[in-house]
């Protein structure tokens, strides 16, 4: 699996790694199935939720073994 970046779409991450869902829930992204959430990039979601994108990416990539 390729490394997840700020430009990766949330929906794509959840499709290939549903185990990452709790990381998004932790940042307050509770509507993971809604169209806007599934179409946002990691960077966009982090901006909206006031989260450091680099920290979230580190957690996601650690979870995925990247």
C-alpha positions, 0 to 999 in steps of 0.5 A: 500500500502506498503511503497516505499523504495530505492529498489522499482522499478520506474515502479512499483511506477508509476503503483500503483501511477501514481500521483507520476509522477510529483515528478520524473519529478521534479528531471529531470526524463523526460522519465518515459515510457522508459524501463530503467527508468521504470526498475530503483530503486528509489536509482538508479534514484536518483544517476543518477540525483544527488538527495537525495533518502531519500528526494524523498522517503519522498515526495513519501510516503507523497503523498501516505499517508504512 
